[in-house]
Amino acid sequence: MNTNVNKEPGARSQEPAGRVEDTLGRPLHDLRISVTDRCNFRCTYCMPKEIFGREYQFLDRREILSFEEISRLTRVFVDQGVEKVRLTGGEPTLRRGLPKLVAMLSEIESVKDLTLTTNGSRLAELARELKEAGLDRVTVSLDSLDDAVFRAMNDVDFPVSRVLAGIDEAARVGLTPVKVNMVVKRGVNEHTVVDFARHFKGSGHIARFIEYMDVGNSNGWRLDDVVTAAQIVEMIDLEMPLEPLEPQYRGEVAGRYRYRDGSGEIGVIASVSQPFCGDCTRARISADGRLYTCLFGVIGHDLRKLLRSGKTDEEIAAFLERVWSRRTDRYSELRASETPGLPRKPEMSYIGG
């Protein structure tokens, strides 16, 4: 039986065995693991149908890391200082047997926060099983509460009501606080920002607003389409006054604001207008086992090859330490001058958010 069931977040308290820092003094603290490159949505800013259509070749099952391989890698990363692990995709709930993987990861000492990012489409049916397996929290992607806008953005005619049902179930079983992410794109859904904030105000959930980012190569990103974090905060503050909050830890991505009436908080993720590279502590593993040290990374380091060629944990740890200790990534800070000459970046659906 999983011994972490019903533990409070942070209950896994054993200290990590080691700590590695990159060339800018940034520690390795967070690990994001993509468990599949497949998704049942075709969001226009992430997996547009024009690219990810019926003929698109997703990874073969044999190319994707097994649960045992993911668990083994996570233990190696924990020994290097990782304390927070997030499962992503694609859409991670499409991975068969996902609660089994959660149970395996929840048994790893020093993982203080085990979380999942999902589009919410299967959350109502899986929330209890995921909680019982040891998951601490969920983050749900929901780009508008306006049903017509949301259906157009996910481009598979999926209704808002089913995502909201998943959020309700996640809260009911204790996967809290639920964070609800809205990617804001000018001319598409920015007119629904205030209603979105109002809906989740006082609910115990945390609405977070994400600037439209130039991840991957398929979404037709333009700077003109970005609604900045400052503009988003201003829109909400005009109707529901806000005040800033201090970061909770180094490397926290979202800028935090609380409602002055004490009815909760929001977050804004400003990787375009206010890059946070200087404090980035995240590593990412793609579904086929490639290590990326930046969301906008170009080079992926093949961990799957190390796993399947008989390397020991110590050898994999040494490789990881070499990669991270040489890390210089600060793409968002260089975006304005460097974007035109950069090589192709991996798609969000491949590397995870």
Backbone torsions as a table, in degrees:
resi	resn	phi	psi	omega
1	MET	NA	144.1	179.9
2	ASN	-70.9	119.7	-175.9
3	THR	-78.3	-8.1	-178.3
4	ASN	-94.6	2.1	-179.3
5	VAL	-60.2	133.5	176.7
6	ASN	66.7	11.4	173.4
7	LYS	-73.8	149.0	175.4
8	GLU	-70.4	148.0	175.4
9	PRO	-53.8	135.5	-178.9
10	GLY	94.4	-1.9	-176.5
11	ALA	-70.3	-23.9	177.8
12	ARG	-78.7	101.0	-162.6
13	SER	-112.0	-6.0	-179.4
14	GLN	-61.9	136.1	-176.5
15	GLU	-73.2	145.5	177.8
16	PRO	-64.2	153.1	-173.9
17	ALA	-74.3	-27.4	-175.4
18	GLY	-146.6	174.4	179.7
19	ARG	-147.8	127.4	-179.9
20	VAL	-121.2	142.1	179.1
21	GLU	-124.3	153.7	179.7
22	ASP	-90.0	-171.1	-174.7
23	THR	-66.8	-18.5	178.9
24	LEU	-102.7	12.6	177.9
25	GLY	77.7	16.9	-179.2
26	ARG	-89.2	123.2	-179.8
27	PRO	-76.4	159.9	172.1
28	LEU	-88.3	110.0	-171.9
29	HIS	-126.6	-31.2	-174.2
30	ASP	-121.8	138.5	177.2
31	LEU	-126.0	126.3	176.4
32	ARG	-112.8	127.0	-173.9
33	ILE	-120.0	117.0	174.7
34	SER	-82.7	123.4	-177.1
35	VAL	-98.5	-8.1	175.8
36	THR	-163.0	150.9	175.3
37	ASP	-98.2	3.9	-178.3
38	ARG	-93.3	151.7	177.0
39	CYS	-147.6	148.7	178.4
40	ASN	-93.1	-1.0	171.4
41	PHE	-103.9	161.6	173.7
42	ARG	-129.4	56.1	-177.5
43	CYS	-55.3	134.3	-171.1
44	THR	-66.2	-23.1	180.0
45	TYR	-93.5	-0.6	-174.7
46	CYS	-129.9	-57.9	-178.2
47	MET	-129.4	65.4	-177.0
48	PRO	-59.1	141.8	-178.1
49	LYS	-57.9	-30.0	-178.4
50	GLU	-61.4	-28.0	179.2
51	ILE	-101.3	-47.3	-174.0
52	PHE	-100.2	57.2	-179.5
53	GLY	-87.6	-165.0	-176.3
54	ARG	-61.3	-28.3	-176.2
55	GLU	-90.0	-3.0	-176.8
56	TYR	-67.0	135.6	-177.8
57	GLN	-95.2	103.1	174.5
58	PHE	-79.5	170.2	-179.0
59	LEU	-61.3	140.3	173.2
60	ASP	-71.2	151.1	-177.9
61	ARG	-55.2	-36.0	-178.7
62	ARG	-68.9	-20.7	-179.8
63	GLU	-82.2	-19.0	-175.1
64	ILE	-86.3	141.6	179.0
65	LEU	-61.7	139.5	174.8
66	SER	-76.3	166.2	176.9
67	PHE	-60.5	-38.7	179.9
68	GLU	-64.9	-38.6	178.4
69	GLU	-68.5	-40.2	178.0
70	ILE	-63.2	-44.4	-179.9
71	SER	-62.8	-42.9	-180.0
72	ARG	-63.1	-46.1	178.9
73	LEU	-62.2	-40.0	-179.7
74	THR	-60.7	-41.0	178.4
75	ARG	-62.1	-39.4	178.3
76	VAL	-64.2	-44.2	179.6
77	PHE	-64.2	-39.0	178.4
78	VAL	-61.2	-38.3	178.2
79	ASP	-65.9	-16.8	177.5
80	GLN	-98.3	4.1	174.7
81	GLY	118.7	-5.6	-178.9
82	VAL	-66.6	134.4	177.2
83	GLU	-123.6	-19.6	-178.0
84	LYS	-119.5	129.3	-179.3
85	VAL	-125.6	130.2	179.0
86	ARG	-125.4	131.6	176.0
87	LEU	-93.6	131.1	-176.8
88	THR	-134.8	-169.3	176.2
89	GLY	-146.5	-143.6	18.1
90	GLY	32.5	-157.6	175.5
91	GLU	-105.2	106.1	-171.0
92	PRO	-62.3	-27.5	-178.9
93	THR	-71.6	-6.8	173.6
94	LEU	-79.8	-15.1	179.3
95	ARG	-73.7	119.0	-177.1
96	ARG	-61.1	134.0	176.5
97	GLY	77.3	20.8	-175.7
98	LEU	-52.4	-41.4	179.1
99	PRO	-58.3	-29.8	176.6
100	LYS	-63.3	-43.2	177.9
101	LEU	-63.5	-43.3	178.3
102	VAL	-57.2	-43.9	179.4
103	ALA	-61.6	-40.9	179.5
104	MET	-64.3	-42.9	-178.2
105	LEU	-73.2	-31.5	-178.3
106	SER	-69.2	-15.9	178.5
107	GLU	-84.0	-7.7	-176.8
108	ILE	-81.4	118.6	178.2
109	GLU	-62.6	151.0	178.5
110	SER	81.9	-9.1	171.9
111	VAL	-80.0	102.6	-174.2
112	LYS	-86.6	-17.7	-177.2
113	ASP	-147.3	112.7	-179.8
114	LEU	-114.3	114.0	-170.3
115	THR	-132.4	172.3	-176.1
116	LEU	-140.8	135.5	170.5
117	THR	-106.1	128.0	-173.9
118	THR	-143.6	156.2	173.3
119	ASN	-81.0	-3.0	174.3
120	GLY	83.6	-1.6	-173.5
121	SER	-66.4	-28.8	-179.4
122	ARG	-117.9	12.0	-173.6
123	LEU	-68.6	-36.5	-179.1
124	ALA	-59.5	-36.6	-178.1
125	GLU	-86.0	-20.9	-173.7
126	LEU	-109.2	-12.2	-171.4
127	ALA	-56.4	-48.9	-177.5
128	ARG	-62.9	-44.4	-179.0
129	GLU	-63.8	-38.8	178.1
130	LEU	-66.0	-41.9	178.1
131	LYS	-63.0	-44.9	-179.1
132	GLU	-66.1	-26.0	177.7
133	ALA	-77.3	-15.9	177.2
134	GLY	120.7	5.8	177.6
135	LEU	-68.0	139.7	-179.1
136	ASP	-89.6	-48.4	-172.3
137	ARG	-147.1	166.1	172.1
138	VAL	-131.0	149.6	168.8
139	THR	-117.0	129.3	-175.5
140	VAL	-112.9	130.1	175.4
141	SER	-86.8	122.2	-178.8
142	LEU	-149.3	108.0	-166.9
143	ASP	-89.2	-3.4	173.1
144	SER	-174.9	151.0	171.7
145	LEU	-91.5	-9.9	173.6
146	ASP	-75.1	115.0	-170.8
147	ASP	-60.4	-41.1	-179.4
148	ALA	-65.1	-42.0	178.7
149	VAL	-64.9	-44.7	-178.6
150	PHE	-64.4	-44.1	178.6
151	ARG	-60.9	-38.8	179.6
152	ALA	-67.7	-37.7	-177.9
153	MET	-73.4	-38.6	178.0
154	ASN	-78.9	-17.8	172.0
155	ASP	59.4	21.0	172.1
156	VAL	-129.4	14.6	176.4
157	ASP	62.2	36.2	179.6
158	PHE	-85.9	132.1	-173.5
159	PRO	-82.6	149.1	175.9
160	VAL	-58.5	-38.8	-173.5
161	SER	-56.4	-36.2	-178.5
162	ARG	-72.9	-32.0	175.1
163	VAL	-70.5	-42.6	178.0
164	LEU	-62.1	-35.1	176.5
165	ALA	-64.4	-37.8	177.5
166	GLY	-66.2	-40.7	177.7
167	ILE	-62.4	-44.5	179.2
168	ASP	-60.3	-42.1	-178.9
169	GLU	-69.5	-39.5	177.3
170	ALA	-59.6	-42.9	178.2
171	ALA	-66.0	-39.3	-177.3
172	ARG	-63.0	-37.0	-177.6
173	VAL	-90.6	-3.6	173.7
174	GLY	99.6	18.7	175.6
175	LEU	-85.3	66.7	-168.4
176	THR	-127.3	159.1	-4.3
177	PRO	-72.5	140.6	175.6
178	VAL	-77.3	127.1	173.5
179	LYS	-99.9	134.0	-176.7
180	VAL	-119.3	113.2	-173.4
181	ASN	-96.0	132.1	175.8
182	MET	-121.4	116.4	172.0
183	VAL	-81.0	123.4	-173.9
184	VAL	-102.9	122.4	-179.9
185	LYS	-124.1	129.0	-177.3
186	ARG	-61.2	136.1	178.5
187	GLY	80.3	-0.1	-177.8
188	VAL	-118.4	-57.3	-175.2
189	ASN	-139.0	6.7	-176.5
190	GLU	-65.7	-23.0	179.2
191	HIS	-72.0	-7.7	179.8
192	THR	-104.5	4.2	-176.2
193	VAL	-59.8	-50.5	-174.9
194	VAL	-64.2	-42.7	177.8
195	ASP	-62.2	-37.1	178.0
196	PHE	-61.8	-49.1	179.2
197	ALA	-61.4	-44.1	-178.8
198	ARG	-61.7	-39.5	-178.4
199	HIS	-61.1	-41.6	-175.2
200	PHE	-92.8	-7.6	176.9
201	LYS	-61.9	126.1	178.8
202	GLY	81.1	2.1	-176.6
203	SER	-87.6	-15.0	-172.0
204	GLY	91.6	-14.0	175.2
205	HIS	-87.5	161.4	-179.6
206	ILE	-116.8	111.1	175.6
207	ALA	-77.8	133.5	179.1
208	ARG	-129.0	138.3	-174.8
209	PHE	-115.5	126.6	-171.8
210	ILE	-114.2	126.9	173.7
211	GLU	-62.6	138.5	177.4
212	TYR	-60.5	117.1	-171.3
213	MET	-107.3	157.0	179.2
214	ASP	-91.3	57.5	176.3
215	VAL	-85.3	136.5	179.5
216	GLY	74.3	-163.6	-174.1
217	ASN	-131.1	1.7	-168.6
218	SER	-105.5	-8.4	-169.7
219	ASN	-95.5	3.0	177.3
220	GLY	63.7	35.3	-174.7
221	TRP	-58.7	138.0	172.5
222	ARG	-137.9	142.5	179.0
223	LEU	-59.8	-32.4	-179.4
224	ASP	-63.1	-20.4	-178.9
225	ASP	-85.1	-4.6	-176.0
226	VAL	-84.2	126.0	167.5
227	VAL	-97.8	118.0	-171.4
228	THR	-73.7	159.0	177.9
229	ALA	-57.8	-40.6	179.9
230	ALA	-62.0	-39.3	178.3
231	GLN	-67.5	-38.3	179.0
232	ILE	-64.9	-46.8	179.0
233	VAL	-60.9	-40.9	179.9
234	GLU	-62.5	-43.0	179.3
235	MET	-58.7	-46.2	-177.4
236	ILE	-71.4	-42.1	-176.4
237	ASP	-62.1	-31.4	179.8
238	LEU	-62.0	-31.3	-178.1
239	GLU	-106.4	-29.1	-178.4
240	MET	-136.9	91.6	-170.6
241	PRO	-52.2	138.1	-176.0
242	LEU	-121.9	160.1	169.4
243	GLU	-142.3	145.3	-174.7
244	PRO	-70.9	153.1	175.6
245	LEU	-117.5	152.8	175.8
246	GLU	-73.8	150.2	174.8
247	PRO	-59.6	149.0	179.1
248	GLN	-85.6	-22.7	-178.8
249	TYR	-162.5	161.3	176.9
250	ARG	-65.2	135.3	178.8
251	GLY	90.3	2.0	177.8
252	GLU	-62.8	126.9	-173.6
253	VAL	-77.4	-43.8	-173.7
254	ALA	-83.2	133.1	165.8
255	GLY	-74.8	134.1	-172.8
256	ARG	-107.8	139.7	176.1
257	TYR	-136.1	141.1	176.1
258	ARG	-112.1	152.6	175.1
259	TYR	-72.4	136.2	-176.8
260	ARG	-63.8	-21.7	179.1
261	ASP	-86.0	4.3	175.5
262	GLY	80.7	15.7	-174.0
263	SER	-96.9	26.9	175.7
264	GLY	123.9	-166.3	-177.4
265	GLU	-145.0	165.8	172.6
266	ILE	-127.5	168.2	173.0
267	GLY	-130.5	150.2	174.0
268	VAL	-130.1	133.6	-178.1
269	ILE	-111.8	111.8	-167.0
270	ALA	-116.3	57.9	-175.1
271	SER	-72.7	-13.9	178.6
272	VAL	-93.1	-52.5	-174.5
273	SER	-84.9	-26.5	-178.9
274	GLN	-139.7	74.7	-175.3
275	PRO	-55.5	143.5	-178.7
276	PHE	-116.7	26.5	-177.7
277	CYS	-57.7	-34.4	-173.9
278	GLY	-58.4	-23.9	-179.4
279	ASP	-119.7	19.2	-177.3
280	CYS	-72.2	125.6	-178.0
281	THR	-120.3	23.3	-170.7
282	ARG	-104.8	136.9	167.3
283	ALA	-116.1	151.5	-178.6
284	ARG	-130.0	137.9	175.2
285	ILE	-115.7	123.2	178.7
286	SER	-73.5	167.9	-176.7
287	ALA	-60.3	-28.1	179.3
288	ASP	-98.1	17.0	168.8
289	GLY	84.9	26.5	175.8
290	ARG	-99.7	134.0	-178.6
291	LEU	-89.6	125.6	174.7
292	TYR	-117.9	133.0	-178.7
293	THR	-97.3	8.4	177.8
294	CYS	-155.2	142.2	176.9
295	LEU	-57.8	-31.0	-179.2
296	PHE	-100.7	19.1	-175.0
297	GLY	-64.1	151.4	178.8
298	VAL	-105.5	-38.7	-177.3
299	ILE	-97.0	124.9	174.1
300	GLY	-108.5	132.4	-178.1
301	HIS	-93.7	128.2	-168.8
302	ASP	-79.7	95.6	176.0
303	LEU	-79.9	-30.3	179.9
304	ARG	-60.2	-39.6	179.1
305	LYS	-62.2	-40.1	178.3
306	LEU	-64.9	-42.9	-179.9
307	LEU	-61.6	-42.8	-171.5
308	ARG	-92.2	2.6	177.6
309	SER	-109.8	12.8	173.3
310	GLY	87.3	12.6	179.3
311	LYS	-67.2	145.8	177.9
312	THR	-79.6	165.2	176.1
313	ASP	-58.5	-38.6	-179.4
314	GLU	-63.9	-39.6	178.8
315	GLU	-68.6	-38.7	177.6
316	ILE	-67.0	-40.4	178.8
317	ALA	-62.7	-40.6	179.0
318	ALA	-64.2	-39.7	177.4
319	PHE	-63.6	-46.4	179.4
320	LEU	-59.5	-44.1	-179.7
321	GLU	-62.7	-39.2	178.3
322	ARG	-63.9	-44.8	-178.4
323	VAL	-63.0	-49.6	-175.0
324	TRP	-69.3	-38.6	-176.9
325	SER	-66.7	-19.0	178.1
326	ARG	-99.3	2.4	-174.9
327	ARG	-64.6	131.8	178.2
328	THR	-126.1	5.3	-169.9
329	ASP	-55.0	131.4	169.1
330	ARG	-158.4	52.9	-174.3
331	TYR	-55.0	-46.7	-175.0
332	SER	-62.2	-33.5	178.7
333	GLU	-71.6	-25.3	-177.8
334	LEU	-99.2	-3.2	-169.8
335	ARG	-50.0	-47.7	-172.0
336	ALA	-58.9	-38.2	-176.3
337	SER	-97.8	-22.3	-169.9
338	GLU	-103.9	-19.8	-172.6
339	THR	-52.2	-45.2	-175.7
340	PRO	-59.0	-29.6	-175.9
341	GLY	-101.5	1.1	-176.9
342	LEU	-76.1	146.4	174.4
343	PRO	-66.9	174.8	-179.3
344	ARG	-64.7	136.7	180.0
345	LYS	-96.3	153.6	177.5
346	PRO	-68.2	150.3	179.8
347	GLU	-72.4	151.6	179.0
348	MET	-57.2	-38.1	-177.3
349	SER	-67.1	-20.7	-179.5
350	TYR	-90.4	-40.7	-174.1
351	ILE	-95.5	-18.2	-175.4
352	GLY	85.1	164.3	-174.8
353	GLY	-84.6	NA	NA
